[in-house]
């Protein structure tokens, strides 16, 4: 009977954690959606064990900070991690390189390139 009770308690704790995480995610999403500054931006919310992870794209670094502040303000949130990107952060950039620049010199500064 003790083994069954321990297993049932562990299962109930796991289910309770999942419900709490789902509730926290909904509350964080609601806080973000209701904010006039960032509510219309694409921000995804994931929660595990009370830790909120924000991902997606926002307009500015200030909007990133606002999203983190809103998430931290939700009751029950343990920590907030952000992988939010700003729409101005380019993953690739087109750059005109003056003639004579060597491929090794270009790579040395961390630019990926193709000749056109």
N, C-alpha and C positions, 0 to 999 in steps of 0.2 A: 504494500500500500504506500510505503514511503517513496519508492521509486516512481510509481505512477503519479503521486502528488508532485514530486520534483519535476517530472517531465511536463506535467500540466502547467505548473507555474512558469517554467521556462518558455513554453509555447505561448502562454498568455502574455508574458512580458514581450516576446517578439511581436505578437499581433498588436499589442498596445503601442510599441515603438513605431510600427508601421503606420498605425492610425495617427499617432502624434506627429510623425513626419509629414503625412499627407495633410493634416490640419495646418501645420506650420507652413508648408508650401503654399497652400491656398491663402493663408493669411498674408504671406509675403507678396504673393501675386496681387492680392487685393490692394495692399498698401502701395505697390508700384503702379498699378492701373489707375488708382485714384489720385495719383500725384499729377498736377497740371503740367509739370515740366517734363517728366519722363514717361508718363502714362501711355503715350502712343508709340513708344519705341519698342523694338523687339528684344525683350529680355526674357530668357528662359530661367526657371527656378528649379533646382533639385535640392532635396534635403535627405540627409542620412544621419541618424543619431543626433539630430538637432543642429547639425552643421549645414548651413545653406551655401550652395554654390550657384553663383550667377554667371550666366553666359549669354552671348549674343552680341548685338551691335548697338551702340548708342552714338549720339551726335558729338559728344565732347568729353574730355576728362572730368569736367564738373558734373556731367550727367552720370558718369561711372561712380563718382564719389557719392552723389545723391542716392543712387540705387543701393549702394552698400549701407549708407546711413539709414535708409528706410528699412532694409532687411534687419539691421541690428536693432532697430526700434521695436520689432515685433516680439511680444512676450513669448518666452520659451526658446528663442534662438540662442544657441550656445556659441557659435562662431559664424563668420561670413567669409567665404572665399570668392574671389572674382576673377573670371577669365574674360570679362567684357572687353570688347575692342571698340575703338571709336571709328566711325565711318571714314575719318581722314587718315587712318593708318593703312597705308597701302601694303599689300603683301608683295606686290611687284611694282616697280616703277620704270617708266620709260625715260631714259636719260640719254641725251646726245653727248657723246664723248669726243673730245677734240681728236683730230687725226694724229697719229703718232703714239697714242697711249697703247701700251702693250697689254695683252690679255692677262699676264701675270700681275701687272700693276693694278689692273681693274679688280681682279679677284682678291688682291691683297687688302683692299678696303672693304671687302665683303659684298661686292656687287655681282650678282649673277647676270650674265649677258648672253646675247646671241647677235651675231653679225647679220645685218639686213642689207 
